[in-house]
Amino acid sequence: MNIQVAVLCDAATNDNEKLSLLGAFDTIYARELPAIHPQCAVALRITFSSADEGPHQLRLNFVDADGGSIMPPLDFPVEVSLPDDLHFGTRNFILTIQQLKFDAPGVYSMDVIYDGQVRTNIPLLVRHVPAPAA
């Protein structure tokens, strides 16, 4: 299993296993806290080999700097099966998140967990930038 792409973005689409991303980002600037980010997407592109065949579990867990979840973790069963004539297969996974709440500024992370092991994480910095005094 090889994670080719793991990104937080404004939107993503999967058309015939062709992954398209719009607006990849790693920082949110918030005028007020708590901050609500209206919509974003987590996009993953994972390549599997014949050694990966069988049932697996993919979990996405959005956490704060202390490791506490800021939304319920999401679990996806993944069944890997490759035809005999293929050396590898690639799958795209897209998760759209709406109304994501950040209570405080700081570093957050979307942990990508495969079969119980963190394989990568997608960092996100939330910065508090108050409106200038009038």
C-alpha positions in Angstrom: 0.0 0.0 0.0 1.4 3.4 -1.1 -0.4 6.7 -0.4 0.4 8.8 -3.5 -1.8 11.8 -2.5 -3.2 12.9 0.8 -4.5 16.5 0.8 -7.1 18.8 2.3 -8.8 20.9 -0.4 -11.9 22.9 -1.2 -13.3 20.1 -3.4 -12.3 16.9 -5.2 -13.8 14.7 -7.8 -13.2 11.1 -9.0 -14.0 10.5 -12.6 -13.1 7.0 -13.8 -10.3 6.8 -11.1 -9.0 10.2 -12.3 -8.6 12.4 -9.2 -9.2 16.1 -9.6 -8.5 18.6 -6.8 -9.5 22.2 -6.4 -7.8 24.5 -3.9 -5.4 22.5 -1.8 -4.7 24.3 1.5 -2.9 23.9 4.9 -3.9 27.0 6.7 -7.3 28.6 7.7 -7.4 32.2 8.8 -10.2 32.8 11.3 -11.6 36.3 12.3 -13.6 34.7 15.2 -13.3 31.7 17.4 -14.7 29.2 17.5 -14.4 29.1 13.7 -16.6 27.2 11.4 -15.1 26.1 8.0 -18.2 25.8 5.7 -16.9 23.0 3.4 -13.7 21.1 2.6 -12.6 17.7 1.3 -10.0 15.1 2.1 -8.6 13.5 -1.0 -6.6 10.3 -1.0 -5.0 8.4 -3.9 -3.7 5.0 -2.8 -1.9 2.3 -4.8 -2.3 -1.3 -3.9 -0.1 -4.3 -4.9 -1.0 -8.0 -5.0 0.5 -8.3 -1.6 -2.3 -6.0 -0.3 -5.1 -8.3 -1.5 -7.9 -9.0 1.0 -10.0 -7.0 3.5 -8.6 -3.9 5.2 -9.8 -1.0 7.2 -9.2 2.7 6.4 -9.9 5.3 9.1 -9.8 9.1 8.9 -9.5 10.9 12.2 -9.4 14.7 12.4 -7.5 15.6 15.6 -6.3 18.7 17.5 -2.7 19.2 18.7 -3.4 17.1 21.8 -4.7 14.2 19.7 -8.3 14.7 20.6 -10.9 14.1 17.8 -12.7 17.2 16.6 -15.2 15.1 14.7 -16.2 11.4 14.9 -13.6 9.2 13.2 -14.8 7.8 9.8 -14.2 4.1 9.0 -14.1 2.7 5.4 -13.8 -1.0 4.7 -11.5 -1.6 1.8 -11.4 -4.8 -0.2 -8.4 -5.1 -2.4 -8.6 -7.6 -5.3 -6.4 -7.3 -8.4 -6.8 -9.2 -11.7 -3.9 -11.5 -12.5 -2.6 -9.3 -15.3 -2.2 -6.2 -13.1 0.9 -5.5 -11.0 -0.9 -2.7 -9.0 -4.2 -1.0 -8.7 -5.1 2.6 -7.7 -8.1 3.9 -5.8 -9.2 7.4 -5.0 -11.1 8.2 -1.7 -12.8 11.5 -1.2 -14.5 12.7 2.0 -16.5 15.9 1.9 -16.8 17.6 5.3 -19.2 20.4 6.1 -19.4 22.8 9.0 -16.0 21.8 10.5 -15.6 23.5 13.9 -12.3 24.7 15.3 -12.6 25.9 19.0 -9.1 27.3 19.2 -6.1 28.3 17.0 -3.3 25.8 16.6 -2.2 22.8 14.6 -4.7 20.2 13.6 -4.2 17.0 11.6 -6.2 14.5 9.6 -4.7 11.2 10.5 -4.9 8.5 7.8 -5.0 5.1 9.5 -4.8 1.9 7.6 -5.3 -1.4 9.5 -4.7 0.3 12.8 -1.5 2.1 11.8 -1.1 5.8 11.1 0.3 5.9 7.6 0.3 9.6 7.1 -1.3 12.8 8.3 -2.5 16.0 6.7 -1.5 19.0 8.8 -3.8 22.0 9.1 -2.9 25.3 10.9 -5.8 27.4 12.2 -4.7 31.0 12.8 -6.7 33.6 14.6 -6.6 36.9 12.8 -9.0 39.3 14.5 -10.5 42.1 12.5 -8.6 45.4 12.7 -9.8 47.8 15.4 -12.1 50.4 13.9 
